[in-house]
């Protein structure tokens, strides 16, 4: 275990090559708007949306085009002004087929017209939750859990600390880093809104030590706010995972199978917080986001503001195109992202990056039998038994797979990263989760 003097979580973790230098110093720029956007109606955990528009309808920037009656859901808004061309099945980034609204964008795009509501300091907790719900906010680090629900913890689980996840521990990705550097005051105001929404006592922004320029900006922004703090954390993956971040900044351990509210904490992503500020201050729904397009397979890596529904091919072209024939193009980060068969998948609210990897970074070798080294167990930050889960899946024993912690795994990939036998543990875990869910109905 490395000794750095910075706070970190207690168990497991790895130190991969981070490759942040490719675009950590590049300011956020606006991506081009494609002539045709594919907007999935389901971009969140929870109930899917039903379309509110029909082919031939004209839509405005920020107009709600999909919604559901369920509490655990998040509406979808048009990212552009244009005409609804079709409502049809489209392929999402994870291979699933989902209903999408196909929009032909107008050649001239008007800017979003900000709507002035209550001053931020007059918003009540219920106001803030309602704003988050109407704006379609979700966790933008990848999980896409509806923000309104997250800001509505059980009454018997009081929240003491709201934690902003500024770690961005995935290799290559730098979009949250740039938001912290370029918009620290907006982030701090968003943190104060979330504290008010859940009645917390304090707010903490956790940032890994490889982002000290962001730390400096944020500490200046909270200098006159005694209930807010910025914690510098060790550069270690997965420092930004929810339970690991709570452990690092508070010393509290979330019990297996429980939520952060069990230990009085709530965690939100940087991008989600900025989106909340925009929704509260200007009435802006979540129809665009900042993401990173990077990797040695991209000619000019950068951080871009991107309309939801934009095909990732448009973003790669905006960054100079590919350097050749990449070994793999991933939506998300290389540890937890999804490899793409083609470049037609659209950006969704939870898309944090597009990473093009060249062959020398891809170690594709045949899976071998487990050598019983237990490196996967040592690296696991959740103290589950990846080796035994794999064995249970191979034997079709789903009860044992659950016993060894398959449902507690959040698929960070530390086990696969460390395995000398090249066993794809995460793939086995995903299979176990699917089978266990089927058995439980």
C-alpha positions as CSV (number, residue, x, y, z in Angstrom):
1,X,0.0,0.0,0.0
2,X,1.3,3.4,-1.0
3,X,1.7,6.0,1.8
4,X,0.9,9.5,0.5
5,X,-0.3,11.4,3.5
6,X,-3.7,12.0,1.8
7,X,-6.9,10.4,2.9
8,X,-8.2,7.4,1.1
9,X,-10.6,4.4,1.5
10,X,-9.4,1.5,3.7
11,X,-9.5,-1.6,1.6
12,X,-8.3,-2.6,-1.9
13,X,-7.9,-0.3,-4.9
14,X,-5.3,-0.1,-7.7
15,X,-3.1,2.5,-9.4
16,X,-3.5,2.2,-13.1
17,X,-1.9,4.7,-15.6
18,X,-4.2,7.7,-15.5
19,X,-3.3,9.5,-18.8
20,X,-5.1,12.7,-17.6
21,X,-2.4,14.9,-19.2
22,X,-4.0,14.4,-22.7
23,X,-6.6,17.0,-22.0
24,X,-6.7,18.0,-18.3
25,X,-5.4,21.4,-19.4
26,X,-7.8,21.9,-22.2
27,X,-10.7,24.4,-21.6
28,X,-14.2,23.2,-22.3
29,X,-15.4,23.9,-25.8
30,X,-18.8,23.5,-27.5
31,X,-19.2,20.5,-29.8
32,X,-20.9,20.9,-33.2
33,X,-24.6,20.1,-33.4
34,X,-25.5,17.3,-35.7
35,X,-28.2,17.6,-38.3
36,X,-30.0,14.5,-36.8
37,X,-30.1,13.6,-33.1
38,X,-31.2,10.3,-31.5
39,X,-32.6,11.0,-28.0
40,X,-33.3,7.9,-25.9
41,X,-36.4,8.2,-23.8
42,X,-34.8,6.1,-21.1
43,X,-31.5,7.6,-19.8
44,X,-31.9,6.8,-16.1
45,X,-32.4,4.1,-13.5
46,X,-36.2,3.6,-13.0
47,X,-39.4,3.6,-15.0
48,X,-39.1,4.4,-18.8
49,X,-40.6,7.5,-20.3
50,X,-43.5,7.6,-22.7
51,X,-43.1,10.0,-25.7
52,X,-45.0,13.4,-25.4
53,X,-44.4,14.2,-29.1
54,X,-45.2,12.6,-32.4
55,X,-43.5,12.5,-35.8
56,X,-43.9,15.9,-37.6
57,X,-44.1,17.9,-34.3
58,X,-41.9,21.0,-34.0
59,X,-39.9,21.0,-30.7
60,X,-38.1,23.8,-29.0
61,X,-34.8,23.7,-27.1
62,X,-35.5,22.4,-23.6
63,X,-39.0,21.2,-24.4
64,X,-40.1,18.1,-22.5
65,X,-40.4,15.2,-25.0
66,X,-40.7,12.2,-22.7
67,X,-42.0,11.6,-19.1
68,X,-43.4,9.0,-16.8
69,X,-45.8,9.0,-13.8
70,X,-43.4,7.0,-11.6
71,X,-41.5,8.7,-8.8
72,X,-38.2,6.9,-9.7
73,X,-37.8,8.3,-13.2
74,X,-36.6,11.4,-15.0
75,X,-38.1,13.2,-17.9
76,X,-36.2,13.8,-21.2
77,X,-36.0,17.2,-23.0
78,X,-35.3,18.2,-26.6
79,X,-31.6,19.3,-27.0
80,X,-32.4,21.3,-30.1
81,X,-35.0,23.2,-32.0
82,X,-36.3,21.1,-34.9
83,X,-38.8,18.6,-36.2
84,X,-39.5,15.2,-34.8
85,X,-38.6,12.9,-37.7
86,X,-39.5,9.6,-36.0
87,X,-40.0,7.7,-32.8
88,X,-38.4,4.3,-33.2
89,X,-36.1,1.7,-31.5
90,X,-32.5,2.7,-31.3
91,X,-29.4,1.0,-30.0
92,X,-28.1,2.5,-26.8
93,X,-24.4,2.6,-25.7
94,X,-24.8,-0.6,-23.6
95,X,-26.2,-2.6,-26.5
96,X,-29.8,-2.4,-25.2
97,X,-32.6,-1.5,-27.6
98,X,-34.6,1.5,-26.4
99,X,-37.3,3.9,-27.7
100,X,-35.8,7.1,-29.1
101,X,-37.0,10.4,-30.5
102,X,-35.3,11.2,-33.7
103,X,-35.0,15.0,-34.2
104,X,-34.0,16.8,-37.4
105,X,-32.3,19.9,-36.0
106,X,-32.9,23.4,-37.5
107,X,-30.0,24.9,-39.3
108,X,-30.1,27.9,-37.1
109,X,-30.3,27.1,-33.4
110,X,-31.6,29.7,-31.0
111,X,-30.0,29.9,-27.5
112,X,-31.9,28.5,-24.6
113,X,-34.0,31.3,-23.0
114,X,-33.2,31.4,-19.3
115,X,-36.3,31.6,-17.0
116,X,-36.0,33.6,-13.9
117,X,-37.6,31.9,-10.9
118,X,-37.1,32.5,-7.2
119,X,-33.7,33.8,-6.0
120,X,-31.6,30.8,-5.0
121,X,-31.5,31.8,-1.4
122,X,-35.3,31.7,-1.2
123,X,-35.7,28.2,-2.6
124,X,-37.2,25.7,-0.1
125,X,-36.1,22.1,0.1
126,X,-39.3,21.0,-1.8
127,X,-38.6,23.7,-4.4
128,X,-35.1,22.3,-5.0
129,X,-36.4,18.7,-5.3
130,X,-39.1,19.8,-7.7
131,X,-36.6,21.7,-9.9
132,X,-34.3,18.6,-10.0
133,X,-37.3,16.5,-11.1
134,X,-38.7,18.8,-13.7
135,X,-35.2,19.3,-15.2
136,X,-34.7,15.6,-15.6
137,X,-31.5,15.6,-13.5
138,X,-29.7,12.2,-13.0
139,X,-26.3,11.1,-11.7
140,X,-24.0,12.1,-14.5
141,X,-21.0,10.0,-13.4
142,X,-22.6,7.0,-15.1
143,X,-25.2,5.6,-12.7
144,X,-27.9,7.9,-13.9
145,X,-30.0,7.6,-10.7
146,X,-32.7,10.3,-10.6
147,X,-31.5,13.3,-8.6
148,X,-35.0,14.2,-7.2
149,X,-35.1,10.7,-5.6
150,X,-31.6,11.1,-4.2
151,X,-32.5,14.4,-2.7
152,X,-35.5,12.7,-1.0
153,X,-33.9,10.4,1.7
154,X,-36.0,8.5,4.1
155,X,-37.2,10.5,7.1
156,X,-35.6,8.1,9.5
157,X,-32.2,8.5,7.8
158,X,-31.2,12.1,8.4
159,X,-28.4,13.4,6.2
160,X,-25.5,15.1,8.0
161,X,-23.0,15.5,5.1
162,X,-23.4,16.2,1.4
163,X,-20.3,15.1,-0.5
164,X,-19.4,16.3,-4.0
165,X,-17.5,13.6,-5.9
166,X,-14.6,15.5,-7.6
167,X,-12.3,12.6,-7.7
168,X,-12.8,11.6,-11.3
169,X,-10.7,8.5,-10.7
170,X,-11.3,6.8,-14.1
171,X,-8.2,7.0,-16.3
172,X,-8.3,9.5,-19.2
173,X,-11.4,11.4,-18.2
174,X,-11.1,15.1,-17.3
175,X,-14.5,16.7,-17.8
176,X,-15.3,17.0,-14.0
177,X,-11.8,18.4,-13.5
178,X,-12.4,21.2,-16.0
179,X,-15.8,22.0,-14.5
180,X,-14.2,22.4,-11.1
181,X,-11.5,24.7,-12.5
182,X,-13.8,26.7,-14.7
183,X,-17.0,26.9,-12.6
184,X,-16.0,26.6,-8.9
185,X,-18.5,29.2,-7.7
186,X,-21.4,27.5,-9.5
187,X,-20.4,24.2,-8.0
188,X,-20.3,25.7,-4.5
189,X,-23.8,27.2,-4.9
190,X,-25.1,23.9,-6.1
191,X,-23.6,22.2,-3.0
192,X,-25.4,24.7,-0.8
193,X,-28.7,23.9,-2.6
194,X,-28.3,20.2,-2.0
195,X,-27.5,20.8,1.7
196,X,-30.7,22.8,2.0
197,X,-32.7,20.1,0.1
198,X,-31.8,17.4,2.6
199,X,-31.2,19.4,5.7
200,X,-27.6,18.5,6.1
201,X,-25.1,20.2,8.4
202,X,-22.1,20.4,6.1
203,X,-20.8,19.9,2.6
204,X,-17.5,18.4,1.5
205,X,-15.9,18.4,-2.0
206,X,-13.5,15.4,-2.4
207,X,-10.8,15.9,-5.0
208,X,-7.9,13.6,-5.9
209,X,-4.4,15.1,-5.5
210,X,-3.8,15.1,-9.2
211,X,-6.1,18.1,-9.6
212,X,-4.5,20.6,-7.3
213,X,-5.5,23.5,-9.6
214,X,-9.1,22.6,-9.0
215,X,-8.4,22.3,-5.2
216,X,-7.0,25.8,-5.2
217,X,-10.0,27.3,-7.1
218,X,-12.5,25.5,-4.9
219,X,-10.8,26.4,-1.6
220,X,-11.0,30.0,-2.6
221,X,-14.7,29.6,-3.4
222,X,-15.6,28.1,0.0
223,X,-13.2,30.3,2.1
224,X,-16.1,32.4,3.5
225,X,-18.4,29.3,4.1
226,X,-17.5,27.6,7.4
227,X,-19.8,24.7,6.8
228,X,-18.0,23.7,3.5
229,X,-14.7,22.1,3.1
230,X,-12.4,20.7,0.3
231,X,-10.7,17.4,1.0
232,X,-7.6,16.3,-1.0
233,X,-7.6,12.6,-1.5
234,X,-5.0,10.0,-2.6
235,X,-4.9,9.3,-6.3
236,X,-6.2,5.8,-6.2
237,X,-8.9,3.9,-8.2
238,X,-11.8,3.7,-7.4
239,X,-11.5,6.7,-5.0
240,X,-14.6,8.2,-6.6
241,X,-16.9,5.3,-6.0
242,X,-19.7,6.4,-3.6
243,X,-19.0,4.1,-0.7
244,X,-15.2,4.5,-1.0
245,X,-15.5,8.3,-1.1
246,X,-17.6,8.3,2.0
247,X,-15.0,6.1,3.7
248,X,-12.2,8.4,2.6
249,X,-13.7,11.8,3.7
250,X,-15.7,10.8,6.8
251,X,-14.2,7.5,8.0
252,X,-17.7,5.9,8.0
253,X,-18.3,2.6,6.3
254,X,-21.6,2.0,4.5
255,X,-22.7,-1.6,5.5
256,X,-23.1,-4.1,2.6
257,X,-26.5,-3.8,1.0
258,X,-27.2,-0.4,2.4
259,X,-27.3,3.1,1.0
260,X,-25.1,6.1,2.0
261,X,-28.1,7.5,4.0
262,X,-27.4,4.7,6.5
263,X,-24.3,6.6,7.6
264,X,-25.8,10.1,7.2
265,X,-24.2,10.9,3.8
266,X,-25.3,11.8,0.3
267,X,-22.9,11.9,-2.7
268,X,-23.4,13.8,-5.9
269,X,-21.3,14.0,-9.1
270,X,-19.8,17.3,-10.2
271,X,-21.7,17.4,-13.5
272,X,-25.0,16.7,-11.7
273,X,-24.3,19.5,-9.2
274,X,-23.6,22.0,-12.0
275,X,-26.8,20.9,-13.8
276,X,-28.8,21.5,-10.6
277,X,-27.3,25.1,-10.4
278,X,-28.3,25.7,-14.0
279,X,-31.8,24.3,-13.4
280,X,-32.3,26.4,-10.3
281,X,-30.8,29.6,-11.5
282,X,-32.1,29.6,-15.2
283,X,-34.7,26.9,-15.5
284,X,-32.4,24.9,-17.8
285,X,-33.2,21.2,-18.2
286,X,-30.5,18.6,-18.6
287,X,-30.3,18.3,-22.4
288,X,-26.6,18.8,-22.8
289,X,-23.5,17.9,-20.7
290,X,-19.7,18.2,-20.6
291,X,-17.7,15.1,-21.5
292,X,-14.2,14.1,-22.5
293,X,-13.2,12.8,-25.9
294,X,-9.7,11.4,-25.5
295,X,-7.2,8.5,-25.8
296,X,-4.2,7.9,-28.0
297,X,-6.6,7.0,-30.8
298,X,-8.0,10.5,-31.0
299,X,-5.9,13.2,-32.9
300,X,-6.9,16.2,-30.7
301,X,-8.4,15.2,-27.3
302,X,-10.6,17.7,-25.6
303,X,-13.5,18.4,-23.2
304,X,-16.7,19.3,-25.0
305,X,-20.2,20.6,-24.2
306,X,-22.4,18.1,-26.1
307,X,-26.1,17.8,-26.9
308,X,-27.7,14.6,-25.6
309,X,-28.5,12.5,-28.7
310,X,-25.3,13.4,-30.6
311,X,-23.7,10.3,-32.2
312,X,-20.2,9.8,-30.8
313,X,-18.8,9.8,-34.4
314,X,-19.6,13.5,-34.5
315,X,-17.5,14.1,-31.4
316,X,-14.6,12.1,-32.7
317,X,-14.7,14.2,-35.9
318,X,-14.8,17.4,-33.8
319,X,-11.6,16.2,-32.1
320,X,-9.7,15.7,-35.4
321,X,-10.8,12.2,-36.1
322,X,-9.1,8.9,-35.2
323,X,-5.3,8.4,-35.5
324,X,-5.9,5.1,-37.3
325,X,-7.9,2.0,-36.6
326,X,-8.3,1.9,-32.8
327,X,-8.3,-1.3,-31.0
328,X,-11.3,-0.2,-28.9
329,X,-13.6,2.8,-28.6
330,X,-15.3,3.0,-25.2
331,X,-18.2,5.1,-24.0
332,X,-17.3,6.0,-20.4
333,X,-13.9,5.3,-18.9
334,X,-11.6,2.3,-19.6
335,X,-12.3,0.7,-16.3
336,X,-16.1,0.8,-16.3
337,X,-17.1,1.9,-19.7
338,X,-18.8,0.0,-22.6
339,X,-16.9,-1.0,-25.8
340,X,-18.7,0.0,-29.0
341,X,-19.3,-2.1,-32.0
342,X,-19.8,1.0,-34.2
343,X,-19.8,4.8,-33.6
344,X,-23.5,5.4,-34.0
345,X,-24.4,5.2,-30.3
346,X,-25.8,8.6,-29.0
347,X,-24.6,10.5,-26.0
348,X,-26.9,10.2,-23.0
349,X,-27.0,12.1,-19.7
350,X,-24.6,9.7,-18.1
351,X,-22.0,9.7,-20.8
352,X,-18.8,11.0,-19.2
353,X,-16.4,10.3,-22.0
354,X,-15.4,8.7,-25.3
355,X,-12.1,7.0,-25.1
356,X,-10.3,5.6,-28.2
357,X,-7.5,3.1,-27.2
358,X,-4.7,1.9,-29.5
359,X,-3.5,-1.7,-29.6
360,X,-0.6,-1.3,-27.3
361,X,-3.0,-0.3,-24.5
362,X,-5.2,-3.4,-24.9
363,X,-3.9,-6.6,-23.4
364,X,-6.2,-9.2,-25.0
365,X,-5.2,-12.7,-23.9
366,X,-7.0,-15.9,-23.6
367,X,-8.7,-16.6,-20.2
368,X,-6.9,-19.2,-18.1
369,X,-7.9,-21.2,-15.0
370,X,-7.7,-19.3,-11.7
371,X,-4.2,-19.7,-10.2
372,X,-5.5,-19.0,-6.6
373,X,-3.2,-16.0,-6.1
374,X,-6.1,-14.0,-4.5
375,X,-4.9,-10.7,-6.1
376,X,-8.5,-10.1,-7.1
377,X,-9.6,-10.4,-3.4
378,X,-6.8,-8.0,-2.3
379,X,-7.7,-5.4,-4.9
380,X,-11.5,-5.5,-4.3
381,X,-12.6,-2.3,-2.5
382,X,-15.9,-4.0,-1.4
383,X,-14.3,-7.0,0.3
384,X,-16.2,-9.5,-1.9
385,X,-14.7,-12.7,-3.3
386,X,-14.4,-12.3,-7.1
387,X,-12.6,-15.6,-7.5
388,X,-15.4,-17.6,-5.8
389,X,-18.1,-15.6,-7.7
390,X,-16.5,-16.7,-10.9
391,X,-16.4,-20.3,-9.8
392,X,-20.0,-20.2,-8.7
393,X,-21.1,-18.7,-12.1
394,X,-19.1,-21.4,-13.9
395,X,-21.0,-24.0,-11.9
396,X,-24.4,-22.3,-12.3
397,X,-24.7,-21.9,-8.5
398,X,-26.4,-18.5,-8.2
399,X,-27.0,-18.9,-4.5
400,X,-23.3,-19.1,-3.9
401,X,-22.6,-16.3,-6.3
402,X,-24.8,-14.1,-4.1
403,X,-23.3,-15.5,-0.9
404,X,-19.8,-14.4,-2.1
405,X,-21.0,-10.8,-2.8
406,X,-22.1,-10.6,-6.4
407,X,-24.8,-8.1,-5.5
408,X,-22.4,-5.9,-3.5
409,X,-20.0,-5.6,-6.5
410,X,-20.3,-2.3,-8.3
411,X,-18.2,-3.5,-11.2
412,X,-15.2,-1.3,-10.8
413,X,-12.9,-3.8,-12.6
414,X,-10.1,-3.9,-10.0
415,X,-10.2,-7.7,-10.0
416,X,-9.9,-8.0,-13.8
417,X,-7.1,-5.5,-13.8
418,X,-5.0,-7.4,-11.4
419,X,-5.7,-11.0,-12.6
420,X,-2.7,-12.9,-14.0
421,X,-5.0,-15.4,-15.5
422,X,-6.9,-12.7,-17.6
423,X,-10.3,-13.7,-16.1
424,X,-13.0,-11.2,-16.9
425,X,-14.5,-11.1,-13.4
426,X,-16.9,-8.3,-14.1
427,X,-18.5,-10.2,-17.0
428,X,-19.1,-13.1,-14.6
429,X,-20.6,-10.8,-12.0
430,X,-23.0,-9.2,-14.5
431,X,-24.2,-12.6,-15.5
432,X,-24.6,-13.6,-11.8
433,X,-26.7,-10.4,-11.1
434,X,-28.9,-11.1,-14.1
435,X,-29.6,-14.7,-13.1
436,X,-30.2,-13.8,-9.4
437,X,-32.6,-11.0,-10.5
438,X,-34.5,-13.5,-12.7
439,X,-34.7,-16.0,-9.9
440,X,-36.0,-13.4,-7.5
441,X,-38.6,-12.3,-10.0
